[in-house]
Amino acid sequence: MSGRTERGAVPAALAISASQKDPPVTPIPHAEDLGRARTAADFAAVIALLDTDLNNAAARKQELEQAEDSAIFGDGDLGEVRAALDDCNAAIALLEKTIEAADSRRAAAAQGEARADIVALGDEIRSKAASLGERWRTVHRLIERCARSCSRPIP
């Protein structure tokens, strides 16, 4: 063959042998904070940290792209810069996925908090209604007592 591969075939240079280990798993940024987050506010704080990391990674990517341009013209190791750029792109993708997951968990936590607030408000309304009902019964008894003791009835 003259450098071409059959359709769907993987070139030998790109094929991964079975003896090679899987690449190391990249830890999720702020995983510990995400694990401890329970409220919507906690998730919002972690998302803010992740956004800061994402902004820093985007700035790093821009620097690496400039370094890649320089390396293409002989100023630096192109392979090293491209590897760093690939790592940066992977970090950005991981941060974006983590932010998306944290945001969905924040929304779920906010929904749960809203439900709890509604239940608490319902309980408060029931107790206030019971208290108001008791006051009205007291007022009604006082009116009846006053009506019995007065000479003329109250309509």
Steps between C-alpha positions, in 0.01 A plus 500: 500500500618852433427680830125458463284285722183318423183681588435460873846358572716667760853588389764295681652813652169584666401150610521437874640163591323289759811502717488878548327624811205736491597864531490631856164628614495876537359598838190714495583854612356585842362145532524517878301825509241351264470196724434715806255736328141446609319829446452710188726764654775240554475391137502862384823559694664194342379610156660840559831325580466285189424808289818661630695186409336499156598864442858420605507197269368709211774757562758219514363361172542839337863515622562148369351586161740794478787271606391251232516773237851588619603133506382453143753764399780332696475670840437207737410132497185462289422150629522612860282804439239295314494242782448779752227648278327159481518471879357851534214419260425185699500702824263753347265225383508341846430835667207567267349156571557543873334842496204357308462213750538734798242735354248219457565390860461865611165519324387175663613625842318830446187309404527287815554809713195664340292192579620507861418872521152435361441224754623726781275783378206258484564393859527864607174585322323204666618608846402862438160388370449285810600794722269736312214247524555474876495881532175520304343236725613700804353818352172319423478370862568848635229646277251234614593558865460875455167449319366289790604752758372802305131593506459511126625229262766567243389407148 
